[in-house]
Amino acid sequence: MKKLIYLSFISLILFTVLTGVIYPLVITGISKLVFSYQSEGSLIKDGDKIIGSELIGQKFDTAIYFNSRPSQIDDNPYPSGASNWGPTSDTLKKTVEQRRKDYASQNNLSSGVYIPDDAIFASGSGVDPDISPENAMLQAERIAKARNFDESKTKELSYLVLSSVSKSQLWILGEPRVNVLKLNILLDRL
């Protein structure tokens, strides 16, 4: 019996060190060598200054920048999550209708213009960094006005949006999308 307890204890220590220390260190080392950008959090930098991560959405609520998706958690990645309101929730219906009105008002859209779902529904994580190309194009006119762009700069802005579209991964995974932080950085360089 003592031998069985002793062997169990040795196995516990051995597997704790193996799976709790050695394995994570080896995998971390491999990821830093092979996928250094991704293993550091896909950080976007300007010199030594970290601007943000391309994987976590940021709040842009000014007329001169493209706005991100709505967020139930105010774009705070720590309590990441959704509202969990179901399709029959009156609160969800009221919230979405208010977002639709706000979006149309901010972007000077007439009542018949289709507003993409990602402009009025929050993402499941609350920190989705991407918007649809349609959402970005609807915001482009507002940004051009706010920045006092002439006609040629406005065309450059439209081209900037179209050239920033990321296609589906492996041609089937996900939808075409635009990373808002990357697009706003390019916008400032325009």
C-alpha positions as CSV (number, residue, x, y, z in Angstrom):
1,M,0.0,0.0,0.0
2,K,2.8,2.4,0.9
3,K,4.5,1.6,-2.4
4,L,1.3,2.5,-4.3
5,I,1.0,5.8,-2.5
6,Y,4.6,6.6,-3.1
7,L,4.3,5.8,-6.9
8,S,1.2,7.9,-7.1
9,F,2.9,10.8,-5.4
10,I,6.0,10.5,-7.7
11,S,3.6,10.4,-10.8
12,L,1.8,13.5,-9.6
13,I,5.0,15.4,-9.2
14,L,6.5,14.1,-12.5
15,F,3.3,14.9,-14.6
16,T,2.9,18.3,-12.8
17,V,6.4,19.3,-13.8
18,L,6.1,17.8,-17.3
19,T,2.7,19.2,-18.2
20,G,2.7,22.3,-16.0
21,V,6.2,23.6,-16.6
22,I,8.2,21.9,-19.4
23,Y,5.4,21.6,-22.0
24,P,4.3,25.2,-21.7
25,L,7.9,26.5,-21.9
26,V,8.6,24.4,-25.0
27,I,5.4,25.5,-26.7
28,T,6.0,29.2,-25.8
29,G,9.6,29.0,-27.1
30,I,8.4,27.4,-30.4
31,S,5.7,30.0,-30.8
32,K,8.1,32.9,-30.2
33,L,10.5,31.5,-32.8
34,V,7.9,30.5,-35.5
35,F,5.0,33.0,-34.8
36,S,6.7,35.9,-33.1
37,Y,4.2,38.5,-34.2
38,Q,1.2,36.5,-33.2
39,S,2.7,35.2,-29.9
40,E,3.2,38.8,-28.8
41,G,-0.5,39.6,-29.2
42,S,-0.4,40.9,-32.9
43,L,0.5,44.3,-31.6
44,I,0.5,47.3,-33.9
45,K,3.3,49.7,-33.1
46,D,4.4,53.1,-34.1
47,G,8.2,53.0,-33.4
48,D,8.4,51.9,-29.7
49,K,4.8,53.0,-28.9
50,I,2.1,50.3,-28.9
51,I,-1.0,51.6,-30.6
52,G,-3.2,48.5,-30.1
53,S,-3.7,44.9,-31.1
54,E,-5.2,44.0,-34.5
55,L,-7.2,41.3,-32.6
56,I,-9.0,43.5,-30.1
57,G,-11.4,46.3,-31.1
58,Q,-11.0,49.8,-29.8
59,K,-13.5,52.6,-29.4
60,F,-13.5,55.3,-32.1
61,D,-16.5,57.5,-31.6
62,T,-15.4,60.7,-33.4
63,A,-16.5,61.9,-36.8
64,I,-13.0,61.8,-38.3
65,Y,-12.5,58.1,-37.8
66,F,-14.2,54.9,-38.8
67,N,-16.3,53.6,-35.9
68,S,-16.0,50.0,-34.6
69,R,-18.9,47.7,-34.0
70,P,-21.2,48.4,-31.0
71,S,-20.0,46.9,-27.8
72,Q,-22.0,45.8,-24.8
73,I,-18.9,46.1,-22.6
74,D,-17.7,49.5,-23.9
75,D,-14.8,47.8,-25.8
76,N,-13.1,46.7,-22.5
77,P,-11.4,43.3,-23.2
78,Y,-11.3,42.2,-19.5
79,P,-15.0,41.4,-19.0
80,S,-15.3,40.3,-22.6
81,G,-18.8,39.1,-23.5
82,A,-22.2,39.8,-25.0
83,S,-25.5,41.0,-23.6
84,N,-27.1,37.5,-23.9
85,W,-30.4,39.1,-24.9
86,G,-32.4,36.7,-27.0
87,P,-34.3,37.4,-30.3
88,T,-37.5,37.9,-28.4
89,S,-36.0,40.4,-25.9
90,D,-37.7,43.8,-25.9
91,T,-34.5,45.3,-24.6
92,L,-32.6,44.0,-27.6
93,K,-35.2,45.3,-30.1
94,K,-35.1,48.8,-28.5
95,T,-31.3,48.8,-28.3
96,V,-30.9,47.8,-32.0
97,E,-33.5,50.3,-33.1
98,Q,-31.7,53.1,-31.3
99,R,-28.4,52.1,-32.8
100,R,-30.0,52.0,-36.2
101,K,-31.3,55.6,-35.7
102,D,-27.9,56.8,-34.3
103,Y,-26.0,55.2,-37.1
104,A,-28.2,56.7,-39.8
105,S,-28.0,60.1,-38.1
106,Q,-24.2,60.1,-37.7
107,N,-23.7,59.1,-41.3
108,N,-26.4,61.3,-42.8
109,L,-28.2,58.3,-44.3
110,S,-31.8,58.4,-45.6
111,S,-34.4,56.1,-44.1
112,G,-34.3,53.7,-47.1
113,V,-30.6,52.9,-46.9
114,Y,-29.7,49.4,-45.7
115,I,-27.6,49.5,-42.6
116,P,-25.3,46.4,-42.2
117,D,-25.9,44.2,-39.2
118,D,-22.4,44.7,-37.8
119,A,-23.2,48.4,-37.4
120,I,-26.2,47.8,-35.1
121,F,-25.5,44.5,-33.4
122,A,-22.7,44.0,-30.9
123,S,-20.4,41.0,-31.4
124,G,-20.4,38.0,-29.1
125,S,-17.0,38.9,-27.6
126,G,-17.7,42.7,-27.4
127,V,-14.3,43.4,-28.8
128,D,-14.5,42.4,-32.4
129,P,-11.9,44.5,-34.3
130,D,-13.5,44.2,-37.8
131,I,-16.4,45.7,-39.6
132,S,-17.9,44.8,-43.0
133,P,-16.7,46.6,-46.1
134,E,-20.3,47.9,-46.5
135,N,-20.2,49.4,-43.1
136,A,-16.9,51.1,-43.8
137,M,-18.1,52.5,-47.1
138,L,-21.2,54.0,-45.5
139,Q,-19.0,55.8,-43.0
140,A,-16.6,57.1,-45.6
141,E,-18.7,60.1,-46.7
142,R,-19.0,61.3,-43.1
143,I,-15.3,61.0,-42.6
144,A,-14.5,62.8,-45.9
145,K,-16.8,65.7,-44.8
146,A,-15.4,65.8,-41.2
147,R,-11.8,66.0,-42.6
148,N,-12.8,68.5,-45.4
149,F,-11.6,66.2,-48.1
150,D,-11.9,67.4,-51.7
151,E,-13.2,65.1,-54.4
152,S,-9.8,63.4,-55.2
153,K,-9.1,62.8,-51.5
154,T,-12.6,61.3,-51.1
155,K,-11.9,58.9,-54.0
156,E,-8.6,58.0,-52.3
157,L,-10.6,57.3,-49.1
158,S,-12.9,54.9,-51.0
159,Y,-9.9,53.2,-52.5
160,L,-8.3,52.9,-49.1
161,V,-11.4,51.2,-47.7
162,L,-11.5,48.7,-50.7
163,S,-7.8,48.0,-50.5
164,S,-8.1,47.3,-46.7
165,V,-10.6,44.5,-47.1
166,S,-9.4,41.1,-45.9
167,K,-10.9,38.2,-47.8
168,S,-12.3,35.0,-46.3
169,Q,-9.6,32.7,-44.9
170,L,-9.0,29.7,-47.2
171,W,-11.8,31.1,-49.4
172,I,-14.5,29.7,-47.1
173,L,-13.9,30.7,-43.5
174,G,-15.5,34.0,-42.4
175,E,-16.7,37.0,-44.3
176,P,-14.8,39.8,-46.0
177,R,-13.9,42.3,-43.3
178,V,-12.0,45.5,-42.6
179,N,-9.8,45.9,-39.5
180,V,-10.9,49.3,-38.0
181,L,-7.6,50.1,-36.2
182,K,-5.5,49.4,-39.3
183,L,-7.9,51.4,-41.5
184,N,-7.8,54.4,-39.1
185,I,-4.0,54.3,-39.1
186,L,-3.9,54.4,-42.9
187,L,-6.5,57.2,-42.8
188,D,-4.3,59.4,-40.7
189,R,-1.5,58.8,-43.2
190,L,-3.8,59.8,-46.1
